[in-house]
Amino acid sequence: MKKIEGKTKAHMTVTINDEAAEVSFAPYKTLLEVLREDMGLMGTKHGCELGECGACAVLLDGEPVLSCLILGVECDGRDITTVEGLQRDGRLHPLQEAFADLGGAQCGYCTPAILVTAKALLEKVANPSREQIREALSGVLCRCTGYQQIFESVEEAMVRMKSGSAQPEEAKR
Amino acid sequence: MSADSRKFSVIGVPRRRVDGRAKVTGQTRFADDVVLPRMLYCKLLRSPHPHARIKNIDTSRARAHEGVHLVLTGADLPIEFGILPVSQDEQPLCSDVVRYVGDPVAAVIAKDELTAFDALHLIDVQYEVLRTYSEPQESLDHPEPRIQDYGEEGNIHKRVSFSFGDAEAGFDEADEIFEDMFFYEGNTHLAIEQHASVAAVDPDGKLTLWSSTQTPHYVHRALAQVLEIPAAHIRVIACPNGGGFGGKSDIFNHEMVVARAALVLDRPVKICLTREEVFYAHRGRHPVLMRFKTGTKKDGTITGMKLDTLVDGGAYGSYGVASVLYTGALQTVTYHIPRYQFQGCRVFTNKPPCGPKRGHGTPQPRFGQEIQLDRIAERLAIDPAELRLKIVEKPNSLTANYLRIGTIGLGKCIQSVVKHSGWKDKYRKLPQGKGVGLACGSYLTGAGLAIYWNKMPHSGVQLRLDRSGEVTVFCGAIEIGQGSDDVLVGVVAEVLGIDPHDVRCVTGDTALTPVDLGSYSSRVTLMMGNAAIQAAERAKDLVGSAVAAELDVSQSNLVFAGRRVFDGRDPKKGMDWRNAVCLAEARHGTLGTVGSYTPPKSAARFGGGGVGPSPAYSYTAAVVEVEVDSVTGWIGVPRVWIAHDIGRALNPVLVRGQVEGSVYMGLGEALMEEQAYRRLPAKHSNALVHKFPSILEYKSPTSHDMPEVITELIEDPDPAGPFGAKEVGQGPLLPIMPAVANAVYDAIGVRIDEVPITPDKIVKALDDKARGGPGRYGPNVFPDIDWPEPLQVPPPWEGGDGKAINKPERKRAAKLARGS
């Protein structure tokens, strides 16, 4: 087998889940592939790698994007949030708490994308209506839940964020 | 036993599922998340032709490509496999004939996916194109060339015919006869997780396969067969599935291929199907053409029913023999049918194989049956809800086709949706363009028979307890999103009086866990749950005997609750759970128990009677409200009311999720989803290809399309279920499609007798009505089929004992005899 000659990898620095990081990767890779294959962040999923299903959504500079449609090299110097970055101080984000409690996650495969998309919505809109939640999440397909428990989870998280009761009760994990 | 009114601390309490935290943090490890050192990547070369003979495969250029480690073809994996023992018709890689666009012919294993993909283009395959069968009619018309070299004859895979009493005599007694045809288009599971598998040789030289599979036990058996190595030297780990819905319950060629490659190379090999390839893997809903003939008295009492189904199987057997039997199995469990005749025929066509999707073979005839009941109600001038209430089957009865029903909450389900939907004020009373429709359904709580003949348990559970107080429960069941881990842990925690968080579970691993047949046929809660209760009760006995001796109290007075074991008459007298386990370990030695579950023996004792029997049946009723635009045909669904007879909800949060998820998937099937095909023009090879091999084109409901769902759970514990629980994963889908069709009729007075019910069909039916026609869109022709002589099985009320009273000549045997 032939030897690899010279440098073939791209190199970039990003802020990933509030931490500065450097990463090398094959320059043709999408952000999705860089996250999963070169940064070990397996929480972001894929269902088509064609921009159809929404399962690979992450936040790029706070905006939900489909990581399968963005090249890794486009992200140099930018701020990326994945599902791994939702926890704070060893605690789940209120959205994570609510999704776990209210059946917002069944198989859990679209859940990371739904969670980061919902986070972006709640940061932009203080009290989104059910219609605004529908609209915000309409780019991520979920085949399990029928969406109703997802909507309810987002609404419950809003309530918990306001009352500051995000901390899990003893019986919940 | 457990179906009582005891107070529970875990069962029935809405709580966070045990794997909830993993799922919301992205830590659930799906098959494609498995990454191993030195791992290589596999890609499959797939046929561009729907039906062709392989004349030659030249892999030399691909093998020479830089970064390629191995190229496999059919010759490397010659042994056939299949999920059913009667249809061992699949090769990991086709060596002689390809049977659909997407059938794999070669595999490249390379340093990365891109290299493997590039090398696929360097494989030269010469094909001789054969006649392509796109529709069942063509397969019936042309016996040669055959798609498969087995089956009954020509391109007919399987024909079945049963007479449970004389349906004709039933029609003679009837006041009214109803004859209707329906067509149910095929559709696919569209689980968001694409199938992935990783194979590796363990340090001790044995094979491990991680896979997105609902049936690791069956994959385990197939690997041993195809690779010709002992099953004891193979370990299959079913990773949690990113949605299954039946789409991962077959054995897949890519699983065999990566296993062989890992053994040859002694390196880990991964494959992850592209979304396009997932459409080729398919095993989805069979397209079914149906003809119903039903006789009724004036009051709606059914006197007899005849059902014929023509089932488009695609290119391989898959679960097909079971699927065709299922199209006729469950008509009798909802309403009393005194005489029932069923004939079914599955044919091969050059399309990806159909298989089990949520409801497996039963949503199609349920669609027809429930629309026909709507027609019956209209002609007899009886409210459709009243009609159904009148003819609901009785609990604890044996049906005409020998299905033993336990509890039946269908009446309560109907009453619930009628009440909550305001049915009586809406049905036939809403303004033009708005309507409501009602339909019902029923489903198995686990298939009564395994897919291969054996006398062993269907589910096994092992418990391990030690002085730390930790309880570990082992079971081969697979978490596919439905919450099987939660049921397992919840049941054990309830019996032992501890918190679910005190129980660790290990599931879906053939090397570590006792066999469970898999996450299909809605069997897991009931079968695994009963096995878990048995194992936990035995553990409770071990711990209880030690505590009773220590405290000098009667063991029968001990209570296990709140992480304590204590005297029920004097609760202060007791100890915490951990100390109780320590005492038990001191008294009995190392602690472990087992439990297992085998379904009761079926009452059906005729050939083909193995499909349909179940320990318990769930029941559902639904009312769907629609708004139909009479110009564009656009259908909106603002609300669905659904009531499901669950027996007992073990975790109501999960149960509601299954009901709503079923409503969602049912609406997709009713309104938009179709696995449809088209022929390319002659200049582009004339191939039969998917109309929609992508998520963008295969329409499924989004968050915008999902209506409000009002769910009611009917809890009437069934003695067969763990704590009385019945299934919920599949049954609630069944009434949705016919309820939509019935609602469309209520709204604008046209009948759409096929799914999906799309705006163009509504416009066509409205046009038909405007021209003075019946205002219907649906099939009008059922092909002539050379049906076999029916198996005569007299129903219980005609003195039958579940056995056939005749021995019909087998078609093929008869043909061979005639030819010789």
Chai-1 contact restraints between the chains, C-beta under 6 A:
chainA,res_idxA,chainB,res_idxB,connection_type,confidence,min_distance_angstrom,max_distance_angstrom,comment,restraint_id
A,K2,B,E66,contact,1.0,0.0,6.0,A-B,restraint_1
A,M42,B,D33,contact,1.0,0.0,6.0,A-B,restraint_2
A,G43,B,G26,contact,1.0,0.0,6.0,A-B,restraint_3
A,G47,B,I192,contact,1.0,0.0,6.0,A-B,restraint_4
A,C48,B,R275,contact,1.0,0.0,6.0,A-B,restraint_5
A,C48,B,I695,contact,1.0,0.0,6.0,A-B,restraint_6
A,E52,B,I695,contact,1.0,0.0,6.0,A-B,restraint_7
A,E52,B,L696,contact,1.0,0.0,6.0,A-B,restraint_8
A,C53,B,I192,contact,1.0,0.0,6.0,A-B,restraint_9
A,C53,B,I695,contact,1.0,0.0,6.0,A-B,restraint_10
A,A55,B,I192,contact,1.0,0.0,6.0,A-B,restraint_11
A,V83,B,G26,contact,1.0,0.0,6.0,A-B,restraint_12
A,Q96,B,V24,contact,1.0,0.0,6.0,A-B,restraint_13
A,F99,B,V24,contact,1.0,0.0,6.0,A-B,restraint_14
A,A100,B,R16,contact,1.0,0.0,6.0,A-B,restraint_15
A,A100,B,G20,contact,1.0,0.0,6.0,A-B,restraint_16
A,A100,B,R21,contact,1.0,0.0,6.0,A-B,restraint_17
A,A100,B,V24,contact,1.0,0.0,6.0,A-B,restraint_18
A,D101,B,R16,contact,1.0,0.0,6.0,A-B,restraint_19
A,G103,B,V653,contact,1.0,0.0,6.0,A-B,restraint_20
A,G103,B,G657,contact,1.0,0.0,6.0,A-B,restraint_21
A,A105,B,K23,contact,1.0,0.0,6.0,A-B,restraint_22
A,A105,B,V24,contact,1.0,0.0,6.0,A-B,restraint_23
A,Q106,B,G481,contact,1.0,0.0,6.0,A-B,restraint_24
A,Q106,B,G657,contact,1.0,0.0,6.0,A-B,restraint_25
A,C107,B,G242,contact,1.0,0.0,6.0,A-B,restraint_26
A,C107,B,G243,contact,1.0,0.0,6.0,A-B,restraint_27
A,C107,B,G481,contact,1.0,0.0,6.0,A-B,restraint_28
A,G108,B,K23,contact,1.0,0.0,6.0,A-B,restraint_29
A,G108,B,T28,contact,1.0,0.0,6.0,A-B,restraint_30
A,Y109,B,I192,contact,1.0,0.0,6.0,A-B,restraint_31
A,Y109,B,E193,contact,1.0,0.0,6.0,A-B,restraint_32
A,Y109,B,G242,contact,1.0,0.0,6.0,A-B,restraint_33
A,C110,B,I192,contact,1.0,0.0,6.0,A-B,restraint_34
A,T111,B,K23,contact,1.0,0.0,6.0,A-B,restraint_35
A,P112,B,G26,contact,1.0,0.0,6.0,A-B,restraint_36
A,R134,B,S703,contact,1.0,0.0,6.0,A-B,restraint_37
A,R134,B,H704,contact,1.0,0.0,6.0,A-B,restraint_38
A,L137,B,S703,contact,1.0,0.0,6.0,A-B,restraint_39
A,S138,B,T702,contact,1.0,0.0,6.0,A-B,restraint_40
A,S138,B,S703,contact,1.0,0.0,6.0,A-B,restraint_41
A,S138,B,H704,contact,1.0,0.0,6.0,A-B,restraint_42
A,R143,B,L190,contact,1.0,0.0,6.0,A-B,restraint_43
A,R143,B,A191,contact,1.0,0.0,6.0,A-B,restraint_44
A,R143,B,I192,contact,1.0,0.0,6.0,A-B,restraint_45
A,R143,B,G243,contact,1.0,0.0,6.0,A-B,restraint_46
A,C144,B,G243,contact,1.0,0.0,6.0,A-B,restraint_47
A,C144,B,G481,contact,1.0,0.0,6.0,A-B,restraint_48
A,C144,B,G661,contact,1.0,0.0,6.0,A-B,restraint_49
A,T145,B,G657,contact,1.0,0.0,6.0,A-B,restraint_50
A,T145,B,G661,contact,1.0,0.0,6.0,A-B,restraint_51
A,G146,B,E660,contact,1.0,0.0,6.0,A-B,restraint_52
A,G146,B,G661,contact,1.0,0.0,6.0,A-B,restraint_53
A,G146,B,V663,contact,1.0,0.0,6.0,A-B,restraint_54
A,G146,B,Y664,contact,1.0,0.0,6.0,A-B,restraint_55
A,G146,B,M706,contact,1.0,0.0,6.0,A-B,restraint_56
A,Y147,B,S703,contact,1.0,0.0,6.0,A-B,restraint_57
A,Y147,B,M706,contact,1.0,0.0,6.0,A-B,restraint_58
A,Q148,B,E660,contact,1.0,0.0,6.0,A-B,restraint_59
A,Q148,B,V709,contact,1.0,0.0,6.0,A-B,restraint_60
A,Q149,B,G657,contact,1.0,0.0,6.0,A-B,restraint_61
A,K172,B,R16,contact,1.0,0.0,6.0,A-B,restraint_62
A,R173,B,R21,contact,1.0,0.0,6.0,A-B,restraint_63
A,R173,B,H501,contact,1.0,0.0,6.0,A-B,restraint_64
